Amino acid sequence: MSNSSKIFDAWTDGAYSPVHRVGGAGWLIRHNDEARQGQSSIKGFRHEELPHGSEIAETLAVRRALQNIPYGATVKLRTDSQTIIDWFNAGKITNERKSRIPRLRSIFLQARDEIRHMERVEFIKVGGNSNQELSHVHHLAREASAIARLRR
């Protein structure tokens, strides 16, 4: 396998509605001439999770994207969340209080395990509506959140 065939580009985003206690995650993966996308819904946020719903959804988006990329790949993962980038670059949730939220911790550790199976994962901060891929995954995340709200 050539080096270029091992490079995957990914975009991730999370969405969260504290009123409805639901969230969504969206991701887009580009590799060579192929693109894959996906979304996941999160239901039933507990009271203690409500202030952290955004981070839970963002972290889930990263985990799900990585789960859809083969081990040994080089990944350029783009997100609009500097907090998530900082956590993954540090290898831990750097906020002590947030690190004790079971669902957030579990999703983070699963994503970190996926990273360990990759050749390299580079996190890149992107933002704004000028990024077409980020706008697309934002839509996927919001849609997944709406689906979760309807299925409650």
C-alpha positions in Angstrom: 0.0 0.0 0.0 1.5 3.4 -1.0 1.7 6.2 1.5 -1.0 8.2 -0.3 -3.4 5.3 -0.1 -3.0 5.3 3.7 -4.0 8.9 4.2 -7.5 9.6 5.3 -9.1 13.1 5.7 -11.9 13.3 8.2 -14.3 16.0 9.5 -16.3 15.7 12.6 -18.9 17.7 14.5 -21.3 17.3 17.4 -24.6 18.9 18.2 -26.5 19.0 21.5 -29.9 20.2 22.7 -30.0 20.6 26.5 -33.8 21.3 26.3 -34.5 17.9 24.8 -31.5 16.1 26.4 -30.3 14.7 23.1 -27.2 15.0 20.9 -25.9 14.0 17.6 -22.5 13.3 16.0 -21.6 13.6 12.3 -18.5 12.7 10.4 -17.2 12.6 6.8 -14.2 10.6 5.6 -12.5 11.1 2.3 -9.9 8.7 1.0 -8.6 8.8 -2.6 -11.7 9.4 -4.7 -14.2 8.0 -2.1 -16.3 9.7 0.5 -18.2 8.1 3.4 -20.3 9.8 6.0 -22.2 8.8 9.0 -24.1 10.1 12.1 -25.0 8.8 15.5 -27.7 9.9 18.0 -27.3 10.3 21.7 -30.3 10.1 23.9 -31.0 10.3 27.6 -28.5 12.8 29.0 -28.5 12.6 32.8 -28.7 15.8 34.8 -25.0 15.8 35.6 -24.2 15.4 31.9 -26.2 18.4 30.7 -23.3 21.0 31.1 -21.0 18.6 29.1 -23.4 17.5 26.3 -21.5 19.4 23.6 -18.2 17.7 24.5 -19.9 14.3 24.7 -21.3 14.8 21.2 -18.0 16.2 19.8 -16.0 13.3 21.3 -18.5 10.7 19.9 -18.1 12.2 16.4 -14.3 11.7 16.7 -14.7 8.2 17.9 -17.2 7.1 15.2 -15.0 8.6 12.4 -11.9 6.8 13.7 -13.9 3.5 13.9 -14.6 3.8 10.2 -10.9 4.2 9.2 -8.7 1.1 8.9 -6.0 0.6 11.4 -2.5 1.7 10.4 -3.8 4.8 8.5 -2.6 8.3 8.7 -5.5 10.6 9.6 -6.0 14.3 9.2 -9.0 14.9 11.5 -10.7 18.3 11.3 -13.0 19.6 14.0 -14.2 23.0 15.2 -13.6 22.1 18.9 -10.3 23.3 20.3 -11.2 21.7 23.6 -11.4 18.3 21.9 -8.2 18.8 20.0 -6.4 19.8 23.3 -7.7 16.7 25.1 -6.7 14.3 22.4 -3.3 15.9 21.9 -2.8 15.6 25.7 -4.1 12.0 25.7 -6.5 12.8 28.5 -9.5 14.9 29.4 -7.5 17.8 31.0 -10.4 19.2 33.0 -10.6 17.2 36.3 -14.3 17.7 36.8 -15.2 16.7 33.2 -12.9 13.7 33.4 -15.3 12.2 36.1 -18.3 12.3 33.8 -18.7 8.5 33.0 -20.2 8.8 29.5 -17.7 11.4 28.4 -14.8 9.5 29.9 -15.9 6.2 28.3 -16.3 7.7 24.8 -13.0 9.5 25.1 -11.1 6.4 26.1 -12.6 4.4 23.3 -11.6 7.1 20.8 -8.1 7.2 22.3 -7.8 3.5 21.8 -8.7 3.9 18.1 -6.0 6.5 17.8 -3.4 4.1 19.1 -4.2 1.7 16.2 -3.4 4.4 13.7 -0.1 5.3 12.2 -0.7 9.0 13.0 -3.7 11.2 13.8 -3.3 14.9 13.3 -6.0 17.1 14.7 -6.7 20.3 12.7 -8.9 23.2 14.0 -11.3 24.4 11.3 -14.3 26.7 11.7 -16.8 28.8 10.0 -19.3 28.2 7.2 -16.5 28.7 4.6 -15.5 25.1 5.1 -17.9 23.0 3.1 -17.1 19.7 4.7 -17.5 21.1 8.2 -20.8 22.6 7.3 -21.9 19.2 6.0 -21.0 17.3 9.1 -22.6 20.0 11.2 -25.8 19.3 9.3 -25.4 15.6 9.9 -24.9 16.1 13.6 -27.9 18.4 14.0 -30.0 15.9 12.0 -28.9 13.0 14.3 -29.9 15.1 17.3 -33.3 15.8 15.8 -33.8 12.1 15.1 -32.9 11.3 18.7 -35.5 13.9 19.8 -38.2 12.3 17.7 -37.4 8.8 19.0 -37.5 9.7 22.7 
